Amino acid sequence: MNRRERRRAARSDPGKYRDMIAALTPMLRCPDCNSDIELTDVDGLLTVLVRHDDTCPVYRAMQGER
Ligand SMILES: [Zn+2]
């Protein structure tokens, strides 16, 4: 299934993918800090946002800090 087919399938049954992603979202927490997870749905586009602690080593590495 290519991207176009996945998007078409998600539009035809948005609840199917939303529920699956919502169930998986807690697993996306950062193991190195007390991160918060936000799942947003804007017109069927699901976005998972991981909010790291400011002191998180993963976050600091992504920012180019030590
Ligand atoms: Zn983190």
N, CA, C, O and the ligand as a Tripos MOL2 file, in Angstrom:
@<TRIPOS>MOLECULE
protein
  265   263    67     0     0
PROTEIN
NO_CHARGES

@<TRIPOS>ATOM
      1 N           0.8540   -1.1770    0.0000 N.3       1 MET1
      2 CA          0.0000    0.0000    0.0000 C.3       1 MET1
      3 C           0.8980    1.2360    0.0000 C.2       1 MET1
      4 O           1.7360    1.4060    0.8860 O.2       1 MET1
      5 N           0.7160    2.0880   -0.9910 N.am      2 ASN2
      6 CA          1.5400    3.2930   -1.0370 C.3       2 ASN2
      7 C           0.8770    4.4340   -0.2640 C.2       2 ASN2
      8 O          -0.2260    4.2770    0.2620 O.2       2 ASN2
      9 N           1.5540    5.5770   -0.1990 N.am      3 ARG3
     10 CA          1.0740    6.7080    0.6090 C.3       3 ARG3
     11 C          -0.3160    7.1630    0.1790 C.2       3 ARG3
     12 O          -1.1730    7.4300    1.0230 O.2       3 ARG3
     13 N          -0.5420    7.2520   -1.1300 N.am      4 ARG4
     14 CA         -1.8490    7.7020   -1.6150 C.3       4 ARG4
     15 C          -2.9550    6.7430   -1.1720 C.2       4 ARG4
     16 O          -4.0420    7.1690   -0.7830 O.2       4 ARG4
     17 N          -2.6630    5.4550   -1.2350 N.am      5 GLU5
     18 CA         -3.6650    4.4710   -0.8120 C.3       5 GLU5
     19 C          -3.9060    4.5360    0.6900 C.2       5 GLU5
     20 O          -5.0380    4.3880    1.1510 O.2       5 GLU5
     21 N          -2.8340    4.7580    1.4550 N.am      6 ARG6
     22 CA         -3.0120    4.8720    2.9220 C.3       6 ARG6
     23 C          -3.8580    6.0830    3.2610 C.2       6 ARG6
     24 O          -4.7330    6.0110    4.1240 O.2       6 ARG6
     25 N          -3.6030    7.2020    2.5860 N.am      7 ARG7
     26 CA         -4.3880    8.4150    2.8670 C.3       7 ARG7
     27 C          -5.8490    8.2050    2.4770 C.2       7 ARG7
     28 O          -6.7530    8.6300    3.1960 O.2       7 ARG7
     29 N          -6.0760    7.5610    1.3600 N.am      8 ARG8
     30 CA         -7.4540    7.3010    0.9240 C.3       8 ARG8
     31 C          -8.1480    6.3920    1.9390 C.2       8 ARG8
     32 O          -9.3100    6.6120    2.2840 O.2       8 ARG8
     33 N          -7.4360    5.3770    2.4120 N.am      9 ALA9
     34 CA         -8.0230    4.4540    3.3870 C.3       9 ALA9
     35 C          -8.3190    5.1790    4.6950 C.2       9 ALA9
     36 O          -9.3490    4.9340    5.3230 O.2       9 ALA9
     37 N          -7.4130    6.0790    5.1100 N.am     10 ALA10
     38 CA         -7.6220    6.8110    6.3630 C.3      10 ALA10
     39 C          -8.8340    7.7260    6.2440 C.2      10 ALA10
     40 O          -9.5900    7.8910    7.2010 O.2      10 ALA10
     41 N          -9.0190    8.3230    5.0640 N.am     11 ARG11
     42 CA        -10.1880    9.2070    4.8860 C.3      11 ARG11
     43 C         -11.4750    8.4030    4.8840 C.2      11 ARG11
     44 O         -12.5120    8.8860    5.3400 O.2      11 ARG11
     45 N         -11.4180    7.1810    4.3750 N.am     12 SER12
     46 CA        -12.6330    6.3790    4.2990 C.3      12 SER12
     47 C         -13.0240    5.8290    5.6670 C.2      12 SER12
     48 O         -14.2020    5.5670    5.9120 O.2      12 SER12
     49 N         -12.0570    5.6510    6.5550 N.am     13 ASP13
     50 CA        -12.3410    5.1440    7.8960 C.3      13 ASP13
     51 C         -11.3610    5.7830    8.8820 C.2      13 ASP13
     52 O         -10.4590    5.1110    9.3810 O.2      13 ASP13
     53 N         -11.5330    7.0750    9.1640 N.am     14 PRO14
     54 CA        -10.5570    7.7760    9.9970 C.3      14 PRO14
     55 C         -10.4500    7.2120   11.4070 C.2      14 PRO14
     56 O          -9.3790    7.2780   12.0100 O.2      14 PRO14
     57 N         -11.5160    6.6670   11.9400 N.am     15 GLY15
     58 CA        -11.4800    6.1520   13.3000 C.3      15 GLY15
     59 C         -10.5510    4.9750   13.4560 C.2      15 GLY15
     60 O          -9.9530    4.7950   14.5160 O.2      15 GLY15
     61 N         -10.4160    4.1620   12.4110 N.am     16 LYS16
     62 CA         -9.5690    2.9690   12.4620 C.3      16 LYS16
     63 C          -8.1210    3.3410   12.7770 C.2      16 LYS16
     64 O          -7.5250    2.7680   13.6890 O.2      16 LYS16
     65 N          -7.5470    4.2890   12.0380 N.am     17 TYR17
     66 CA         -6.1640    4.6710   12.2470 C.3      17 TYR17
     67 C          -6.0010    5.5250   13.4930 C.2      17 TYR17
     68 O          -5.0020    5.4070   14.2030 O.2      17 TYR17
     69 N          -6.9780    6.3860   13.7640 N.am     18 ARG18
     70 CA         -6.9000    7.2400   14.9530 C.3      18 ARG18
     71 C          -6.8360    6.3780   16.2160 C.2      18 ARG18
     72 O          -6.0260    6.6400   17.1050 O.2      18 ARG18
     73 N          -7.6750    5.3680   16.2950 N.am     19 ASP19
     74 CA         -7.6900    4.5010   17.4680 C.3      19 ASP19
     75 C          -6.3800    3.7260   17.5930 C.2      19 ASP19
     76 O          -5.8560    3.5590   18.6950 O.2      19 ASP19
     77 N          -5.8540    3.2550   16.4650 N.am     20 MET20
     78 CA         -4.6100    2.4950   16.4920 C.3      20 MET20
     79 C          -3.4590    3.3820   16.9540 C.2      20 MET20
     80 O          -2.6610    2.9730   17.7980 O.2      20 MET20
     81 N          -3.3670    4.5790   16.4140 N.am     21 ILE21
     82 CA         -2.2830    5.4900   16.7910 C.3      21 ILE21
     83 C          -2.4420    5.9410   18.2360 C.2      21 ILE21
     84 O          -1.4540    6.0610   18.9590 O.2      21 ILE21
     85 N          -3.6740    6.1930   18.6620 N.am     22 ALA22
     86 CA         -3.9090    6.5860   20.0520 C.3      22 ALA22
     87 C          -3.4570    5.4780   21.0010 C.2      22 ALA22
     88 O          -2.9250    5.7570   22.0760 O.2      22 ALA22
     89 N          -3.6670    4.2230   20.6060 N.am     23 ALA23
     90 CA         -3.2500    3.1020   21.4480 C.3      23 ALA23
     91 C          -1.7210    2.9990   21.5120 C.2      23 ALA23
     92 O          -1.1700    2.5940   22.5360 O.2      23 ALA23
     93 N          -1.0410    3.3640   20.4280 N.am     24 LEU24
     94 CA          0.4130    3.2600   20.3750 C.3      24 LEU24
     95 C           1.1180    4.4730   20.9770 C.2      24 LEU24
     96 O           2.2940    4.3900   21.3290 O.2      24 LEU24
     97 N           0.4200    5.5880   21.0970 N.am     25 THR25
     98 CA          1.0420    6.8330   21.5260 C.3      25 THR25
     99 C           1.7940    6.7380   22.8490 C.2      25 THR25
    100 O           2.8940    7.2830   22.9410 O.2      25 THR25
    101 N           1.2640    6.0760   23.8830 N.am     26 PRO26
    102 CA          2.0260    5.9960   25.1370 C.3      26 PRO26
    103 C           3.3960    5.3330   24.9710 C.2      26 PRO26
    104 O           4.3080    5.5980   25.7550 O.2      26 PRO26
    105 N           3.5470    4.4850   23.9710 N.am     27 MET27
    106 CA          4.8250    3.8130   23.7460 C.3      27 MET27
    107 C           5.8650    4.7620   23.1670 C.2      27 MET27
    108 O           7.0510    4.4340   23.1340 O.2      27 MET27
    109 N           5.4370    5.9270   22.7150 N.am     28 LEU28
    110 CA          6.3560    6.8710   22.0940 C.3      28 LEU28
    111 C           6.9900    7.8190   23.1060 C.2      28 LEU28
    112 O           7.7440    8.7170   22.7320 O.2      28 LEU28
    113 N           6.6790    7.6160   24.4060 N.am     29 ARG29
    114 CA          7.2770    8.4710   25.4220 C.3      29 ARG29
    115 C           8.7850    8.2800   25.4120 C.2      29 ARG29
    116 O           9.2960    7.1950   25.1340 O.2      29 ARG29
    117 N           9.4700    9.3530   25.7180 N.am     30 CYS30
    118 CA         10.9280    9.3190   25.7830 C.3      30 CYS30
    119 C          11.3600    8.5110   27.0050 C.2      30 CYS30
    120 O          10.8710    8.7630   28.1070 O.2      30 CYS30
    121 N          12.2620    7.5470   26.8360 N.am     31 PRO31
    122 CA         12.7160    6.7530   27.9820 C.3      31 PRO31
    123 C          13.7110    7.5050   28.8770 C.2      31 PRO31
    124 O          14.0480    7.0400   29.9660 O.2      31 PRO31
    125 N          14.1770    8.6690   28.4090 N.am     32 ASP32
    126 CA         15.2100    9.3850   29.1550 C.3      32 ASP32
    127 C          14.6880   10.5610   29.9700 C.2      32 ASP32
    128 O          15.4650   11.2300   30.6510 O.2      32 ASP32
    129 N          13.3690   10.8250   29.9100 N.am     33 CYS33
    130 CA         12.8270   11.9230   30.7130 C.3      33 CYS33
    131 C          11.3340   11.6560   30.9530 C.2      33 CYS33
    132 O          10.7870   10.6490   30.5060 O.2      33 CYS33
    133 N          10.7060   12.5710   31.6600 N.am     34 ASN34
    134 CA          9.2640   12.4440   31.9390 C.3      34 ASN34
    135 C           8.4740   13.1730   30.8580 C.2      34 ASN34
    136 O           7.6840   14.0690   31.1550 O.2      34 ASN34
    137 N           8.6910   12.7890   29.6190 N.am     35 SER35
    138 CA          8.0870   13.4920   28.4960 C.3      35 SER35
    139 C           6.5660   13.3950   28.5220 C.2      35 SER35
    140 O           5.9940   12.4390   29.0460 O.2      35 SER35
    141 N           5.9310   14.4010   27.9480 N.am     36 ASP36
    142 CA          4.4910   14.3850   27.7270 C.3      36 ASP36
    143 C           4.2580   14.1230   26.2460 C.2      36 ASP36
    144 O           5.0540   14.5240   25.3970 O.2      36 ASP36
    145 N           3.1680   13.4550   25.9540 N.am     37 ILE37
    146 CA          2.8130   13.1320   24.5680 C.3      37 ILE37
    147 C           1.4950   13.8110   24.2310 C.2      37 ILE37
    148 O           0.5490   13.7750   25.0180 O.2      37 ILE37
    149 N           1.4410   14.4230   23.0700 N.am     38 GLU38
    150 CA          0.1930   15.0130   22.5980 C.3      38 GLU38
    151 C          -0.1480   14.3900   21.2520 C.2      38 GLU38
    152 O           0.6920   14.3270   20.3540 O.2      38 GLU38
    153 N          -1.3610   13.9420   21.1230 N.am     39 LEU39
    154 CA         -1.8620   13.4350   19.8430 C.3      39 LEU39
    155 C          -2.9080   14.4150   19.3610 C.2      39 LEU39
    156 O          -3.9180   14.6340   20.0290 O.2      39 LEU39
    157 N          -2.6690   15.0030   18.2030 N.am     40 THR40
    158 CA         -3.6340   15.9540   17.6540 C.3      40 THR40
    159 C          -4.1500   15.4310   16.3220 C.2      40 THR40
    160 O          -3.4550   14.7160   15.6000 O.2      40 THR40
    161 N          -5.3630   15.7990   16.0220 N.am     41 ASP41
    162 CA         -6.0180   15.4010   14.7790 C.3      41 ASP41
    163 C          -6.5780   16.6610   14.1360 C.2      41 ASP41
    164 O          -7.5770   17.2130   14.5980 O.2      41 ASP41
    165 N          -5.9320   17.1090   13.0730 N.am     42 VAL42
    166 CA         -6.4000   18.2790   12.3450 C.3      42 VAL42
    167 C          -6.8630   17.8030   10.9800 C.2      42 VAL42
    168 O          -6.0530   17.4840   10.1100 O.2      42 VAL42
    169 N          -8.1560   17.7620   10.8080 N.am     43 ASP43
    170 CA         -8.7480   17.3210    9.5380 C.3      43 ASP43
    171 C          -8.2140   15.9670    9.0910 C.2      43 ASP43
    172 O          -7.9640   15.7560    7.9040 O.2      43 ASP43
    173 N          -8.0390   15.0540   10.0310 N.am     44 GLY44
    174 CA         -7.6030   13.7110    9.6920 C.3      44 GLY44
    175 C          -6.1030   13.5140    9.6760 C.2      44 GLY44
    176 O          -5.6300   12.3850    9.5490 O.2      44 GLY44
    177 N          -5.3370   14.6040    9.8040 N.am     45 LEU45
    178 CA         -3.8820   14.4780    9.8670 C.3      45 LEU45
    179 C          -3.4890   14.3180   11.3240 C.2      45 LEU45
    180 O          -3.5920   15.2580   12.1120 O.2      45 LEU45
    181 N          -3.0390   13.1240   11.6750 N.am     46 LEU46
    182 CA         -2.6670   12.8370   13.0560 C.3      46 LEU46
    183 C          -1.2010   13.1830   13.2720 C.2      46 LEU46
    184 O          -0.3290   12.8120   12.4850 O.2      46 LEU46
    185 N          -0.9550   13.9030   14.3590 N.am     47 THR47
    186 CA          0.4040   14.3080   14.6890 C.3      47 THR47
    187 C           0.6810   13.9460   16.1350 C.2      47 THR47
    188 O          -0.1290   14.2260   17.0190 O.2      47 THR47
    189 N           1.8230   13.3260   16.3730 N.am     48 VAL48
    190 CA          2.2460   12.9990   17.7330 C.3      48 VAL48
    191 C           3.3810   13.9480   18.0850 C.2      48 VAL48
    192 O           4.3970   14.0060   17.3930 O.2      48 VAL48
    193 N           3.1960   14.6890   19.1670 N.am     49 LEU49
    194 CA          4.2010   15.6350   19.6380 C.3      49 LEU49
    195 C           4.7620   15.1270   20.9600 C.2      49 LEU49
    196 O           4.0160   14.8900   21.9100 O.2      49 LEU49
    197 N           6.0910   14.9610   21.0160 N.am     50 VAL50
    198 CA          6.7640   14.5270   22.2420 C.3      50 VAL50
    199 C           7.3830   15.7700   22.8810 C.2      50 VAL50
    200 O           8.2450   16.4210   22.2890 O.2      50 VAL50
    201 N           6.9400   16.0860   24.0760 N.am     51 ARG51
    202 CA          7.4840   17.2460   24.8050 C.3      51 ARG51
    203 C           8.4670   16.7330   25.8570 C.2      51 ARG51
    204 O           8.0700   16.2220   26.9040 O.2      51 ARG51
    205 N           9.7610   16.8810   25.5530 N.am     52 HIS52
    206 CA         10.8090   16.4340   26.4660 C.3      52 HIS52
    207 C          10.9890   17.4400   27.5930 C.2      52 HIS52
    208 O          10.6360   18.6120   27.4600 O.2      52 HIS52
    209 N          11.5410   16.9660   28.7030 N.am     53 ASP53
    210 CA         11.9870   17.8770   29.7550 C.3      53 ASP53
    211 C          13.1700   18.6800   29.2120 C.2      53 ASP53
    212 O          13.9050   18.2020   28.3470 O.2      53 ASP53
    213 N          13.3480   19.8890   29.7160 N.am     54 ASP54
    214 CA         14.4660   20.7210   29.2670 C.3      54 ASP54
    215 C          15.8240   20.0760   29.5380 C.2      54 ASP54
    216 O          16.8020   20.3520   28.8430 O.2      54 ASP54
    217 N          15.8720   19.2250   30.5450 N.am     55 THR55
    218 CA         17.1440   18.5960   30.9120 C.3      55 THR55
    219 C          17.3550   17.2400   30.2430 C.2      55 THR55
    220 O          18.3540   16.5730   30.5140 O.2      55 THR55
    221 N          16.4450   16.8260   29.3860 N.am     56 CYS56
    222 CA         16.5270   15.5130   28.7440 C.3      56 CYS56
    223 C          17.7710   15.4240   27.8570 C.2      56 CYS56
    224 O          17.9940   16.3050   27.0260 O.2      56 CYS56
    225 N          18.5850   14.3760   28.0200 N.am     57 PRO57
    226 CA         19.7900   14.2460   27.1880 C.3      57 PRO57
    227 C          19.4700   14.0640   25.7020 C.2      57 PRO57
    228 O          20.2310   14.5200   24.8500 O.2      57 PRO57
    229 N          18.3720   13.4140   25.3880 N.am     58 VAL58
    230 CA         17.9720   13.2350   23.9860 C.3      58 VAL58
    231 C          17.5940   14.5870   23.3810 C.2      58 VAL58
    232 O          18.0140   14.9300   22.2760 O.2      58 VAL58
    233 N          16.7980   15.3400   24.1240 N.am     59 TYR59
    234 CA         16.3830   16.6670   23.6500 C.3      59 TYR59
    235 C          17.5910   17.5790   23.4810 C.2      59 TYR59
    236 O          17.7180   18.2890   22.4830 O.2      59 TYR59
    237 N          18.4670   17.5470   24.4680 N.am     60 ARG60
    238 CA         19.6490   18.4150   24.4060 C.3      60 ARG60
    239 C          20.5350   18.0240   23.2160 C.2      60 ARG60
    240 O          21.1130   18.8920   22.5620 O.2      60 ARG60
    241 N          20.6400   16.7330   22.9390 N.am     61 ALA61
    242 CA         21.4320   16.2770   21.7890 C.3      61 ALA61
    243 C          20.8000   16.7560   20.4840 C.2      61 ALA61
    244 O          21.5050   17.1390   19.5500 O.2      61 ALA61
    245 N          19.4430   16.7320   20.4220 N.am     62 MET62
    246 CA         18.7590   17.2080   19.2120 C.3      62 MET62
    247 C          18.9850   18.6980   19.0070 C.2      62 MET62
    248 O          18.9870   19.1880   17.8770 O.2      62 MET62
    249 N          19.1750   19.4160   20.1170 N.am     63 GLN63
    250 CA         19.3990   20.8620   20.0450 C.3      63 GLN63
    251 C          20.8710   21.2000   19.8150 C.2      63 GLN63
    252 O          21.2300   22.3680   19.6620 O.2      63 GLN63
    253 N          21.7270   20.1610   19.7900 N.am     64 GLY64
    254 CA         23.1440   20.3920   19.5700 C.3      64 GLY64
    255 C          23.8700   20.8360   20.8230 C.2      64 GLY64
    256 O          24.9760   21.3730   20.7560 O.2      64 GLY64
    257 N          23.2330   20.6060   21.9810 N.am     65 GLU65
    258 CA         23.8560   20.9890   23.2470 C.3      65 GLU65
    259 C          24.4780   19.7620   23.9030 C.2      65 GLU65
    260 O          24.2300   18.6270   23.4960 O.2      65 GLU65
    261 N          25.2600   20.0030   24.8880 N.am     66 ARG66
    262 CA         25.8390   18.9020   25.6720 C.3      66 ARG66
    263 C          25.3790   18.9950   27.1020 C.2      66 ARG66
    264 O          25.7540   18.1610   27.9270 O.2      66 ARG66
    265 ZN         13.2630   13.0880   26.6280 Zn       67 ZN67
@<TRIPOS>BOND
     1     1     2 1
     2     2     3 1
     3     3     4 2
     4     3     5 am
     5     5     6 1
     6     6     7 1
     7     7     8 2
     8     7     9 am
     9     9    10 1
    10    10    11 1
    11    11    12 2
    12    11    13 am
    13    13    14 1
    14    14    15 1
    15    15    16 2
    16    15    17 am
    17    17    18 1
    18    18    19 1
    19    19    20 2
    20    19    21 am
    21    21    22 1
    22    22    23 1
    23    23    24 2
    24    23    25 am
    25    25    26 1
    26    26    27 1
    27    27    28 2
    28    27    29 am
    29    29    30 1
    30    30    31 1
    31    31    32 2
    32    31    33 am
    33    33    34 1
    34    34    35 1
    35    35    36 2
    36    35    37 am
    37    37    38 1
    38    38    39 1
    39    39    40 2
    40    39    41 am
    41    41    42 1
    42    42    43 1
    43    43    44 2
    44    43    45 am
    45    45    46 1
    46    46    47 1
    47    47    48 2
    48    47    49 am
    49    49    50 1
    50    50    51 1
    51    51    52 2
    52    51    53 am
    53    53    54 1
    54    54    55 1
    55    55    56 2
    56    55    57 am
    57    57    58 1
    58    58    59 1
    59    59    60 2
    60    59    61 am
    61    61    62 1
    62    62    63 1
    63    63    64 2
    64    63    65 am
    65    65    66 1
    66    66    67 1
    67    67    68 2
    68    67    69 am
    69    69    70 1
    70    70    71 1
    71    71    72 2
    72    71    73 am
    73    73    74 1
    74    74    75 1
    75    75    76 2
    76    75    77 am
    77    77    78 1
    78    78    79 1
    79    79    80 2
    80    79    81 am
    81    81    82 1
    82    82    83 1
    83    83    84 2
    84    83    85 am
    85    85    86 1
    86    86    87 1
    87    87    88 2
    88    87    89 am
    89    89    90 1
    90    90    91 1
    91    91    92 2
    92    91    93 am
    93    93    94 1
    94    94    95 1
    95    95    96 2
    96    95    97 am
    97    97    98 1
    98    98    99 1
    99    99   100 2
   100    99   101 am
   101   101   102 1
   102   102   103 1
   103   103   104 2
   104   103   105 am
   105   105   106 1
   106   106   107 1
   107   107   108 2
   108   107   109 am
   109   109   110 1
   110   110   111 1
   111   111   112 2
   112   111   113 am
   113   113   114 1
   114   114   115 1
   115   115   116 2
   116   115   117 am
   117   117   118 1
   118   118   119 1
   119   119   120 2
   120   119   121 am
   121   121   122 1
   122   122   123 1
   123   123   124 2
   124   123   125 am
   125   125   126 1
   126   126   127 1
   127   127   128 2
   128   127   129 am
   129   129   130 1
   130   130   131 1
   131   131   132 2
   132   131   133 am
   133   133   134 1
   134   134   135 1
   135   135   136 2
   136   135   137 am
   137   137   138 1
   138   138   139 1
   139   139   140 2
   140   139   141 am
   141   141   142 1
   142   142   143 1
   143   143   144 2
   144   143   145 am
   145   145   146 1
   146   146   147 1
   147   147   148 2
   148   147   149 am
   149   149   150 1
   150   150   151 1
   151   151   152 2
   152   151   153 am
   153   153   154 1
   154   154   155 1
   155   155   156 2
   156   155   157 am
   157   157   158 1
   158   158   159 1
   159   159   160 2
   160   159   161 am
   161   161   162 1
   162   162   163 1
   163   163   164 2
   164   163   165 am
   165   165   166 1
   166   166   167 1
   167   167   168 2
   168   167   169 am
   169   169   170 1
   170   170   171 1
   171   171   172 2
   172   171   173 am
   173   173   174 1
   174   174   175 1
   175   175   176 2
   176   175   177 am
   177   177   178 1
   178   178   179 1
   179   179   180 2
   180   179   181 am
   181   181   182 1
   182   182   183 1
   183   183   184 2
   184   183   185 am
   185   185   186 1
   186   186   187 1
   187   187   188 2
   188   187   189 am
   189   189   190 1
   190   190   191 1
   191   191   192 2
   192   191   193 am
   193   193   194 1
   194   194   195 1
   195   195   196 2
   196   195   197 am
   197   197   198 1
   198   198   199 1
   199   199   200 2
   200   199   201 am
   201   201   202 1
   202   202   203 1
   203   203   204 2
   204   203   205 am
   205   205   206 1
   206   206   207 1
   207   207   208 2
   208   207   209 am
   209   209   210 1
   210   210   211 1
   211   211   212 2
   212   211   213 am
   213   213   214 1
   214   214   215 1
   215   215   216 2
   216   215   217 am
   217   217   218 1
   218   218   219 1
   219   219   220 2
   220   219   221 am
   221   221   222 1
   222   222   223 1
   223   223   224 2
   224   223   225 am
   225   225   226 1
   226   226   227 1
   227   227   228 2
   228   227   229 am
   229   229   230 1
   230   230   231 1
   231   231   232 2
   232   231   233 am
   233   233   234 1
   234   234   235 1
   235   235   236 2
   236   235   237 am
   237   237   238 1
   238   238   239 1
   239   239   240 2
   240   239   241 am
   241   241   242 1
   242   242   243 1
   243   243   244 2
   244   243   245 am
   245   245   246 1
   246   246   247 1
   247   247   248 2
   248   247   249 am
   249   249   250 1
   250   250   251 1
   251   251   252 2
   252   251   253 am
   253   253   254 1
   254   254   255 1
   255   255   256 2
   256   255   257 am
   257   257   258 1
   258   258   259 1
   259   259   260 2
   260   259   261 am
   261   261   262 1
   262   262   263 1
   263   263   264 2
@<TRIPOS>SUBSTRUCTURE
     1 MET1         2 RESIDUE 1 A MET
     2 ASN2         6 RESIDUE 1 A ASN
     3 ARG3        10 RESIDUE 1 A ARG
     4 ARG4        14 RESIDUE 1 A ARG
     5 GLU5        18 RESIDUE 1 A GLU
     6 ARG6        22 RESIDUE 1 A ARG
     7 ARG7        26 RESIDUE 1 A ARG
     8 ARG8        30 RESIDUE 1 A ARG
     9 ALA9        34 RESIDUE 1 A ALA
    10 ALA10       38 RESIDUE 1 A ALA
    11 ARG11       42 RESIDUE 1 A ARG
    12 SER12       46 RESIDUE 1 A SER
    13 ASP13       50 RESIDUE 1 A ASP
    14 PRO14       54 RESIDUE 1 A PRO
    15 GLY15       58 RESIDUE 1 A GLY
    16 LYS16       62 RESIDUE 1 A LYS
    17 TYR17       66 RESIDUE 1 A TYR
    18 ARG18       70 RESIDUE 1 A ARG
    19 ASP19       74 RESIDUE 1 A ASP
    20 MET20       78 RESIDUE 1 A MET
    21 ILE21       82 RESIDUE 1 A ILE
    22 ALA22       86 RESIDUE 1 A ALA
    23 ALA23       90 RESIDUE 1 A ALA
    24 LEU24       94 RESIDUE 1 A LEU
    25 THR25       98 RESIDUE 1 A THR
    26 PRO26      102 RESIDUE 1 A PRO
    27 MET27      106 RESIDUE 1 A MET
    28 LEU28      110 RESIDUE 1 A LEU
    29 ARG29      114 RESIDUE 1 A ARG
    30 CYS30      118 RESIDUE 1 A CYS
    31 PRO31      122 RESIDUE 1 A PRO
    32 ASP32      126 RESIDUE 1 A ASP
    33 CYS33      130 RESIDUE 1 A CYS
    34 ASN34      134 RESIDUE 1 A ASN
    35 SER35      138 RESIDUE 1 A SER
    36 ASP36      142 RESIDUE 1 A ASP
    37 ILE37      146 RESIDUE 1 A ILE
    38 GLU38      150 RESIDUE 1 A GLU
    39 LEU39      154 RESIDUE 1 A LEU
    40 THR40      158 RESIDUE 1 A THR
    41 ASP41      162 RESIDUE 1 A ASP
    42 VAL42      166 RESIDUE 1 A VAL
    43 ASP43      170 RESIDUE 1 A ASP
    44 GLY44      174 RESIDUE 1 A GLY
    45 LEU45      178 RESIDUE 1 A LEU
    46 LEU46      182 RESIDUE 1 A LEU
    47 THR47      186 RESIDUE 1 A THR
    48 VAL48      190 RESIDUE 1 A VAL
    49 LEU49      194 RESIDUE 1 A LEU
    50 VAL50      198 RESIDUE 1 A VAL
    51 ARG51      202 RESIDUE 1 A ARG
    52 HIS52      206 RESIDUE 1 A HIS
    53 ASP53      210 RESIDUE 1 A ASP
    54 ASP54      214 RESIDUE 1 A ASP
    55 THR55      218 RESIDUE 1 A THR
    56 CYS56      222 RESIDUE 1 A CYS
    57 PRO57      226 RESIDUE 1 A PRO
    58 VAL58      230 RESIDUE 1 A VAL
    59 TYR59      234 RESIDUE 1 A TYR
    60 ARG60      238 RESIDUE 1 A ARG
    61 ALA61      242 RESIDUE 1 A ALA
    62 MET62      246 RESIDUE 1 A MET
    63 GLN63      250 RESIDUE 1 A GLN
    64 GLY64      254 RESIDUE 1 A GLY
    65 GLU65      258 RESIDUE 1 A GLU
    66 ARG66      262 RESIDUE 1 A ARG
    67 ZN67       265 GROUP 0 **** ****
